[in-house]
Amino acid sequence: ARRTGPPPAARRPGDRVLFKGGVRYPHAVVVERSGAPDAPIVYDGNAAGDWGEGRAILDGSRPLGPWTRDGDAPGGLAIWRAPLAPLRASRAWTPGEEDRPALFQGDRLGRMASSADREDNWMKGDMRPFRQVDRDRITDRTLADPDALAGLGAGWDQALIELQHGNSHLDLFRVLGFDPASGTLTHEPTKPLRAGRPHYAVVNHPGVFDAPGEYLIDAKADALFYIPFDGADPNDVDIGFAAVGSGVRNIGASHIVIRGFRMTKHRHRGVALGSNRSLDRLRDVTVEDNEMVQGGGVMLVRTDASVVRGNYINEVLRDQPILVRRSDQVIVADNVTRRGNTGITASGATNSLFIGNDARASLGLHGNALTIYEGSHNTWIIGNLIQSGLGPIGLALRQSDRLVIAFNAIRGRRFAVAQWAQVEGGDKLDFFNNAFLGNVRIQPDSAARARFVNNFIGTFVLQRGLESVPVRVHNVSGRIGQASVQRAQLREGEALLAPETAFRFEDGDPLDVRPAPSGRKRLGDGAPYDFAGNRVTHVGVYDLQGRRPDLGRIGLPPHDPDLVHR
């Protein structure tokens, strides 16, 4: 597209930089100059449709090719070959590093050849195709599995091993050698193994290069080999890789608005604000009404008094769709995140508000839908729809004090809410009017400071101290703990639900309010029953359905200057 107006270094407060809709811009937008509090500099991807058709497209991909035919894979699948030069030039792949470039055929994500053939290449946390190995067969430098490894043949000199251990650790490291007699490979030193049986996959080995969408990098041949989807000729379709790090990169400017773009196929972030390496803090940056797909999301680091609002973020290559780190007075509102690692993460976000977000289908191994970690004090989580995908937890908490968690609907595969660590003496946690579909697990000292009022809770996990919660009123629970429940364990206004009154998440309608088979209505219709069949008077936690809180009347938590990160 044609550039008009002053160059980036000459932009002034109040300027609007308009990008033409429908045009692909192949380079990052670098934000260098600050606006003013009442006159921000606006970077506009044609949000109002003033110029061109649709949104301006910030495209971080680069083409691969030319392609030549290079034999067949098992099953007669055609193998094609392209030079590695474009990958080297963009630093999307570096010899000797454990990089896996993101390769695309059209809008379909390929993957580096692997013994773990996932049904969906975006599902980075899907361990089902990985092979289990007993702990006594693996050390920090060796892995022995002769039944699986001995038959793969030559090609170990450029292979990688992907190792999953514990609940959420997935490491990738180089193979250094293989002994076919014992079926043992040696590899780079690993991190200490976590509990449980490890799972592994062999990566970038010719013996596992056998499925459409897979590629193999051979540095010695200076070539990338690829098996196209649908038997296509790669010279007739668009095949490329994520090359550019970010769509918009702010290197130190405050009072900025970024809106209306479509960002795709970036290696790391759609929008990257601030840096851990800079001592300067950004302020008053708004990221709103953008689409970020098949690339990166939004990262705020040391960025205060800022807003991330109304963005759609789907299919994130790595990291989190939204990350707020070491920032103060941030509002994250009305965003939709899908198919990323953790959906939304706050790490050291103080005096901040997370409201009205729809964070579902997180696909990373540590795929919590919403994570509030490491000193995110005095923060409110209000009116969000949160559902983990492959990850075990809907809302994960760690060492974050003075949290208000209200009017949320939260589901996790294992835990709706799990607190893994607390500040000394316990975090102060208030839970009001939430629907928790799954277990709720709180550390004992925090439970002693918590308030649970008018929540639906799938299971109170008593071994983590919820029996000591001082304020627990008008909650309804599917069960308490893992054993049969005595009515004496219930408190004022609390009740147990018969199974048919429990809610389920449904596609397109996350809170299902259809009548149960018995003819009784579900909670959303205001008629829950206990196990004895007695109607339970309840305030109506599921008033979320179709009637969420008035977000316009909810401001930031009262500012506490003692919580600002220095």
C-alpha positions in Angstrom: 0.0 0.0 0.0 1.1 3.6 -0.6 2.5 5.5 2.4 1.2 9.0 2.9 1.7 11.5 5.6 4.7 11.9 7.9 7.1 9.1 8.7 6.7 7.3 12.1 9.3 9.4 13.9 7.5 12.7 12.9 4.0 11.7 14.1 2.3 14.1 16.7 -0.4 13.9 19.3 -3.8 13.7 17.7 -2.6 12.1 14.5 -4.7 9.2 13.0 -2.7 6.7 10.9 -5.2 4.9 8.7 -4.4 1.6 6.9 -6.4 0.6 3.9 -9.0 -2.1 4.4 -8.4 -5.4 2.6 -4.7 -4.7 2.0 -2.0 -7.0 3.4 0.9 -5.2 5.2 3.8 -7.6 5.5 5.9 -5.8 8.1 5.3 -4.9 11.8 3.8 -1.5 12.7 6.4 0.0 15.0 5.0 2.6 17.4 7.7 5.1 18.4 6.1 8.5 19.3 3.7 9.2 22.1 0.5 11.0 21.9 -1.0 13.2 24.7 -3.6 12.4 27.4 -6.3 14.2 25.5 -4.9 13.6 22.0 -3.6 10.0 21.5 -2.0 8.8 18.2 -4.5 6.4 16.7 -3.4 3.4 14.5 -6.5 2.5 12.6 -7.0 -0.7 10.5 -10.1 0.8 8.9 -12.4 0.1 11.8 -15.1 2.5 10.5 -14.7 1.3 6.8 -13.5 4.7 5.7 -10.9 3.4 3.2 -11.0 0.1 1.4 -13.0 -3.1 2.1 -12.9 -4.7 5.5 -9.9 -4.6 7.9 -6.3 -3.9 7.0 -4.4 -7.1 7.4 -1.1 -7.3 9.2 0.3 -10.5 7.8 3.5 -11.9 9.4 4.0 -14.8 6.9 6.5 -15.3 4.2 6.3 -17.8 1.3 8.2 -21.0 1.0 9.5 -22.3 -2.3 10.2 -23.1 -5.1 9.1 -26.7 -4.6 10.4 -29.8 -6.3 9.1 -33.4 -6.0 11.3 -35.6 -3.9 10.0 -39.1 -3.7 7.1 -40.7 -1.7 6.3 -41.2 2.0 4.6 -44.4 3.3 1.2 -44.9 1.6 2.3 -43.2 -1.6 2.1 -39.7 -0.2 4.1 -37.2 -2.3 7.1 -35.5 -0.6 8.1 -32.1 -1.8 11.3 -30.1 -1.1 12.0 -26.4 -0.7 15.2 -24.5 0.3 15.7 -23.4 3.9 17.0 -19.9 2.9 13.7 -18.0 3.7 13.6 -19.6 7.2 17.2 -18.7 7.9 16.8 -15.2 6.6 13.8 -14.4 8.9 15.3 -16.3 11.9 12.2 -18.4 12.1 14.6 -21.3 12.2 18.2 -21.4 13.4 20.5 -24.5 13.0 21.1 -26.2 16.3 18.1 -24.6 18.0 14.9 -26.5 19.0 12.7 -24.3 16.9 9.6 -25.6 15.1 8.6 -23.0 12.5 4.9 -22.5 12.1 4.2 -23.7 8.5 0.8 -22.9 6.8 -0.8 -24.3 3.8 -3.5 -21.7 3.2 -5.0 -21.3 6.6 -4.2 -24.9 7.8 -1.4 -25.3 10.3 1.3 -27.9 9.5 3.6 -29.5 12.0 7.1 -30.8 12.3 7.1 -34.6 11.7 6.2 -36.4 14.9 5.4 -39.8 16.2 2.4 -38.2 18.0 -0.1 -37.5 15.2 -2.5 -35.1 16.8 -6.0 -34.8 15.3 -5.7 -31.1 15.5 -2.3 -29.4 15.1 -3.5 -26.5 17.3 -4.1 -28.8 20.2 -0.6 -28.5 21.7 -1.7 -30.0 25.0 -3.2 -33.2 23.6 -1.1 -35.9 25.1 -3.2 -38.8 23.9 -1.0 -39.7 20.9 2.2 -39.5 23.0 3.9 -42.7 24.2 4.1 -43.4 27.9 7.4 -44.5 29.4 8.2 -45.8 32.8 10.2 -43.4 35.0 13.0 -46.0 35.4 13.6 -45.9 31.6 14.4 -42.2 31.5 17.1 -40.0 33.1 18.1 -36.4 32.6 20.2 -37.6 29.6 18.8 -40.9 28.3 15.6 -42.5 27.2 15.3 -46.3 26.7 12.3 -47.7 24.7 13.6 -50.4 22.3 10.1 -51.5 21.3 9.3 -48.1 19.8 12.7 -46.6 18.9 14.7 -49.4 17.4 12.6 -49.7 14.3 12.8 -46.0 13.2 16.1 -46.4 11.4 18.7 -43.7 10.7 18.2 -40.0 11.0 18.7 -39.4 14.7 21.4 -36.8 14.2 18.8 -34.1 13.6 15.9 -35.5 15.7 14.3 -33.9 18.7 12.4 -35.4 21.7 9.3 -33.8 23.1 8.8 -34.8 26.7 5.7 -34.2 28.8 6.0 -34.6 32.6 4.0 -33.6 35.6 0.7 -31.8 34.9 1.9 -29.0 32.7 5.5 -29.3 31.6 6.3 -29.9 27.9 10.0 -29.8 27.0 11.7 -30.1 23.6 15.4 -31.0 23.3 17.9 -32.4 20.8 18.9 -36.0 20.4 22.7 -36.5 20.7 22.9 -40.2 19.8 21.2 -43.5 19.6 22.3 -47.1 20.5 20.2 -49.5 18.4 21.3 -52.5 20.4 19.7 -51.3 23.6 17.1 -49.0 22.1 18.5 -46.1 24.1 19.0 -42.5 22.9 21.0 -39.9 24.6 19.8 -36.3 24.6 20.5 -32.9 25.9 20.0 -32.6 29.7 16.4 -32.1 30.7 14.8 -30.3 33.5 14.1 -32.3 36.7 11.2 -34.6 36.0 7.9 -33.9 37.7 5.7 -36.5 39.2 3.8 -39.1 37.2 4.6 -41.2 34.2 6.3 -39.2 31.4 5.0 -39.2 27.9 7.2 -38.5 24.8 7.2 -38.1 21.1 10.0 -38.4 18.5 10.2 -35.2 16.4 11.9 -34.4 13.0 13.0 -38.0 12.3 12.5 -39.5 8.9 11.0 -42.6 10.5 8.0 -40.5 11.7 7.6 -38.4 8.6 4.4 -40.0 7.3 1.3 -37.8 7.4 -0.2 -35.0 5.4 0.7 -31.6 6.8 4.0 -32.8 8.2 7.4 -31.3 7.4 11.0 -32.4 8.1 14.0 -30.1 8.3 17.3 -31.4 7.0 20.0 -28.9 7.8 22.7 -30.9 6.0 20.7 -30.9 2.8 19.7 -27.3 3.4 16.1 -28.3 2.7 12.6 -28.5 4.2 10.6 -31.6 3.1 6.8 -31.4 3.2 3.8 -33.7 2.6 1.0 -31.4 1.5 -2.6 -31.6 2.7 -5.0 -33.2 0.3 -2.2 -34.3 -2.1 -1.8 -30.7 -3.4 1.0 -29.5 -5.6 2.7 -26.9 -3.3 3.5 -24.7 -6.3 -0.3 -24.3 -6.9 -1.3 -23.3 -3.3 -0.1 -20.8 -0.8 2.5 -22.3 1.5 4.4 -20.1 3.9 5.6 -19.7 7.5 5.2 -17.3 10.4 8.2 -15.0 10.0 7.5 -11.6 11.6 7.6 -11.5 15.4 4.6 -9.1 16.1 2.0 -7.2 14.1 2.2 -4.0 16.2 5.3 -3.4 18.4 5.3 -0.5 20.8 8.9 0.4 21.8 8.1 3.1 24.3 5.1 5.2 23.4 2.2 6.2 25.6 -1.2 7.6 24.8 -1.8 5.3 21.8 -4.8 3.6 20.3 -4.6 0.4 18.2 -7.9 -0.6 16.6 -9.6 -2.3 13.7 -6.8 -4.6 12.3 -6.8 -8.2 11.3 -3.4 -9.7 12.4 -2.4 -13.1 11.3 0.6 -15.5 11.2 3.0 -13.7 13.5 5.5 -15.8 15.4 4.9 -14.3 18.9 2.4 -11.5 19.4 -0.3 -9.6 17.5 0.3 -6.6 19.7 3.4 -6.3 22.0 3.4 -3.4 24.4 6.3 -2.7 26.7 9.3 -4.8 27.7 10.8 -6.5 30.8 14.1 -5.0 29.8 13.0 -1.4 29.8 12.9 0.7 32.9 10.3 3.0 31.3 6.6 2.3 31.8 4.0 2.8 29.2 0.7 4.5 30.0 -2.7 5.0 28.4 -2.6 2.5 25.6 -5.9 1.1 24.2 -6.0 -2.1 22.1 -9.6 -2.5 20.8 -11.7 -4.2 18.1 -9.0 -6.2 16.5 -9.0 -9.7 15.1 -5.9 -11.8 15.8 -6.0 -15.2 14.3 -3.4 -17.9 13.6 -0.5 -16.0 15.2 -0.2 -14.1 18.4 -2.4 -12.2 20.9 -1.9 -9.1 23.1 1.0 -8.7 25.6 1.2 -5.8 28.0 4.4 -5.5 30.1 4.9 -2.5 32.5 2.0 -0.8 30.8 -0.3 1.1 33.1 -3.8 2.7 32.9 -4.5 0.8 29.7 -7.4 -1.0 28.1 -7.7 -4.3 26.1 -11.2 -4.4 24.8 -13.4 -6.1 22.3 -10.7 -8.2 20.5 -11.3 -11.6 19.0 -8.2 -13.8 19.4 -8.2 -17.4 18.0 -5.6 -20.0 17.2 -2.5 -18.7 19.0 0.8 -20.3 18.0 2.5 -20.0 21.4 2.1 -18.1 24.7 -1.2 -16.6 25.8 -3.9 -14.9 23.8 -3.9 -12.0 26.4 -1.0 -11.5 28.8 -0.9 -8.7 31.4 2.4 -8.6 33.3 3.7 -6.2 35.9 1.1 -3.6 35.0 -1.2 -1.3 37.0 -4.8 -0.2 36.5 -5.5 -2.3 33.4 -9.0 -3.1 32.1 -9.4 -6.3 30.0 -13.0 -6.3 28.8 -15.3 -8.0 26.4 -12.6 -10.0 24.6 -13.1 -13.4 23.0 -10.2 -15.9 23.2 -10.2 -19.4 21.7 -7.6 -22.1 21.0 -4.5 -20.7 22.7 -2.4 -21.7 25.6 -3.8 -20.1 28.7 -6.7 -17.9 27.5 -6.0 -14.8 29.7 -3.1 -14.4 32.1 -2.4 -11.8 34.7 1.0 -11.9 36.3 1.5 -9.0 38.6 -1.5 -7.0 37.4 -2.5 -4.7 40.2 -5.6 -2.6 40.7 -7.0 -4.1 37.6 -10.3 -5.3 36.1 -11.1 -8.4 34.0 -14.7 -8.1 32.9 -17.1 -9.6 30.4 -14.5 -11.8 28.6 -15.3 -15.1 26.9 -12.3 -17.3 27.4 -12.8 -20.8 26.2 -11.1 -23.8 24.4 -7.6 -23.2 25.7 -5.5 -25.9 24.1 -2.1 -25.7 25.6 -0.8 -28.3 28.1 -1.1 -25.7 30.9 -4.3 -24.5 29.3 -6.1 -22.7 32.1 -8.7 -20.4 30.7 -8.0 -17.5 33.1 -4.8 -17.3 35.3 -4.3 -14.7 38.0 -0.8 -15.1 39.3 2.2 -13.7 41.1 1.1 -10.6 42.9 -2.0 -9.7 40.9 -3.4 -7.9 43.9 -6.5 -5.8 44.4 -8.0 -7.1 41.1 -11.6 -7.9 40.1 -12.8 -10.7 37.9 -16.4 -9.9 37.0 -18.9 -11.3 34.6 -16.6 -13.6 32.6 -17.5 -16.8 30.8 -14.5 -19.1 31.4 -14.1 -22.7 30.2 -10.8 -24.6 29.9 -10.3 -26.8 26.9 -7.5 -29.3 27.2 -6.2 -27.6 30.3 -7.3 -28.8 33.8 -8.4 -25.5 35.3 -10.9 -22.8 34.5 -9.6 -20.1 36.9 -6.1 -20.6 38.4 -4.9 -18.5 41.3 -1.5 -18.1 42.8 -0.2 -15.6 45.4 -2.6 -12.9 44.5 -4.3 -11.0 47.4 -7.6 -9.0 47.6 -9.4 -10.5 44.6 -13.2 -10.1 43.9 -14.5 -12.9 41.8 -18.2 -12.3 40.9 -20.9 -13.1 38.3 -18.7 -15.5 36.4 -19.5 -18.8 34.9 -16.5 -21.0 35.2 -15.8 -24.6 34.1 -12.6 -26.6 34.2 -11.9 -30.2 33.2 -10.6 -30.9 36.7 -11.1 -27.7 38.7 -13.3 -24.8 38.1 -11.1 -22.8 40.5 -7.7 -23.9 41.9 -5.4 -21.9 44.1 -1.9 -23.4 44.0 0.0 -21.0 46.3 -0.9 -18.1 48.6 0.8 -15.1 50.2 1.9 -15.5 53.7 -1.1 -15.6 55.9 -3.4 -16.3 53.0 -5.0 -14.4 50.1 -8.2 -12.5 50.7 -10.7 -13.9 48.2 -14.4 -12.9 47.7 -16.6 -15.2 45.6 -20.1 -13.8 44.9 -22.8 -15.0 42.5 -20.6 -17.4 40.4 -21.4 -20.7 38.7 -18.5 -23.0 39.3 -18.9 -26.2 37.2 -16.2 -28.4 38.7 -14.1 -28.6 41.9 -13.1 -25.5 43.9 -9.8 -25.9 45.6 -8.5 -23.2 48.0 -5.4 -23.2 50.2 -6.3 -23.4 53.9 -5.0 -20.0 55.0 -6.8 -18.3 52.2 -10.0 -20.3 52.9 -9.9 -18.8 56.4 -10.1 -15.3 54.9 -12.5 -16.1 52.1 -16.2 -15.2 51.5 -18.4 -17.5 49.4 -21.9 -16.1 48.9 -24.6 -17.2 46.5 -22.5 -19.5 44.3 -23.2 -22.7 42.5 -20.3 -25.0 43.2 -19.8 -28.3 41.6 -17.8 -29.7 44.5 -16.3 -28.1 47.6 -12.9 -29.8 48.1 -12.8 -29.9 51.8 -9.3 -31.2 52.1 -8.2 -27.8 51.0 -9.9 -26.1 53.8 -13.3 -24.8 52.5 -14.9 -26.1 55.7 -13.1 -23.2 57.4 -14.5 -20.5 55.2 -15.8 -17.9 57.7 -18.6 -16.5 55.4 -20.4 -19.1 53.4 -24.0 -18.2 52.7 -26.6 -19.2 50.1 -24.4 -21.5 48.1 -25.6 -24.5 46.3 -23.3 -27.5 45.7 -23.5 -30.7 43.7 -21.6 -32.4 46.5 -19.1 -31.6 49.1 -15.8 -33.4 49.1 -15.5 -36.9 47.7 -17.7 -38.9 50.1 -21.4 -38.9 51.0 -22.5 -35.7 52.6 -24.3 -35.1 55.9 -26.7 -32.2 56.1 -24.8 -30.9 59.1 -22.0 -29.8 56.7 -24.3 -27.3 55.1 -24.7 -23.8 56.3 -27.4 -21.1 56.1 -29.3 -21.1 52.9 -27.0 -23.8 51.4 -28.3 -27.0 49.7 -27.2 -30.0 47.7 -28.6 -30.4 44.2 -30.1 -33.6 42.7 -28.0 -34.6 39.6 -30.7 -33.7 37.1 -30.6 -30.0 38.3 -26.9 -29.5 37.4 -25.9 -27.4 34.5 -24.0 -28.5 31.5 -22.0 -26.4 29.0 -23.4 -26.8 25.5 -22.1 -25.6 22.1 -23.5 -22.2 21.4 -25.4 -22.1 24.7 -22.9 -22.4 27.5 -25.5 -22.5 30.3 -28.1 -25.1 29.4 -31.5 -24.3 31.0 -33.7 -27.0 29.4 -35.9 -29.0 31.7 -34.3 -32.1 33.2 -35.7 -35.6 32.3 -37.7 -35.6 35.5 -39.6 -32.5 34.4 -37.9 -30.3 37.1 -36.4 -27.1 35.9 -32.7 -26.3 36.2 -31.2 -23.5 38.4 -31.5 -20.9 35.7 -35.3 -21.3 35.8 -35.3 -20.6 39.5 -36.4 -24.0 40.8 -33.5 -26.1 42.2 -34.2 -29.1 44.4 -32.2 -31.0 47.0 -31.7 -34.7 47.1 -34.8 -35.2 49.1 -36.9 -33.4 46.5 -37.4 -30.3 48.5 -37.3 -27.0 46.7 -34.4 -24.8 47.7 -34.8 -21.0 47.9 -31.8 -19.5 46.2 -30.9 -16.0 45.1 -30.3 -17.1 41.5 -26.7 -17.4 40.6 -27.5 -18.1 37.0 -29.1 -14.7 36.4 -25.9 -14.4 34.3 -27.8 -16.1 31.5 -28.9 -13.3 29.2 -28.7 -10.7 32.0 -25.1 -10.1 32.8 -24.0 -7.3 35.2 -24.2 -3.7 34.0 -20.6 -3.4 33.0 -20.8 0.3 32.3 -21.3 1.0 36.0 -18.3 -1.0 37.2 -15.1 0.9 37.3 -11.6 0.0 38.3 -10.9 -1.3 41.9 -10.0 1.6 44.2 -6.4 2.4 43.5 -3.9 1.2 46.1 -0.6 2.9 45.4 1.3 0.5 47.6 0.6 -2.3 45.1 2.3 -0.6 42.1 5.3 -2.6 40.8 8.5 -0.6 41.0 
